[in-house]
């Protein structure tokens, strides 16, 4: 797996975003992208606690929120 590090040069937002994303290992399923972002400690704690309570991984919770609130581009 290749890991990209954020660039320190002035790039477009798309280039900066692309530089922080990496493809997950391909296990025959749909390929995933690892994204790095920051959360306030309290928000992270709340997400983690709800994940543990519900048994739903944090990544799946975030994916479902994005699918609901961010329409696909056409």
GIMODA-V905368 format. One record per residue. RES is the residue in one small letter. SS is DSSP state (H for helix, E for strand, - for the rest). D_LAST is the distance of its C-alpha to the last C-alpha in Angstrom with 1 decimal. Layout:
RES;SS;D_LAST / RES;SS;D_LAST
This chain:
x;-;30.0 / x;-;29.4 / x;-;29.3 / x;-;27.9 / x;-;29.5 / x;-;28.1 / x;-;29.1 / x;-;31.6 / x;-;30.8 / x;-;28.8 / x;-;25.2 / x;-;21.9 / x;H;20.3 / x;H;17.8 / x;H;20.9 / x;H;22.8 / x;H;20.3 / x;H;20.0 / x;H;23.8 / x;-;24.1 / x;-;22.1 / x;E;23.8 / x;E;23.1 / x;-;25.2 / x;-;27.7 / x;-;26.4 / x;-;28.4 / x;-;26.7 / x;-;24.1 / x;-;20.5 / x;-;20.8 / x;-;20.7 / x;E;20.5 / x;E;23.3 / x;-;22.5 / x;-;25.4 / x;-;25.5 / x;-;28.3 / x;-;29.3 / x;-;32.3 / x;H;35.1 / x;H;35.2 / x;H;31.5 / x;H;31.8 / x;H;34.9 / x;H;33.3 / x;H;30.4 / x;H;32.8 / x;H;35.2 / x;H;32.7 / x;H;31.5 / x;H;35.2 / x;H;36.0 / x;H;33.1 / x;-;33.2 / x;-;29.4 / x;-;28.7 / x;H;27.3 / x;H;24.4 / x;H;23.4 / x;H;24.0 / x;H;21.7 / x;H;19.0 / x;H;19.2 / x;H;19.2 / x;H;16.0 / x;H;14.3 / x;H;15.9 / x;H;15.4 / x;-;12.3 / x;-;9.1 / x;-;6.4 / x;-;3.8 / x;-;0.0
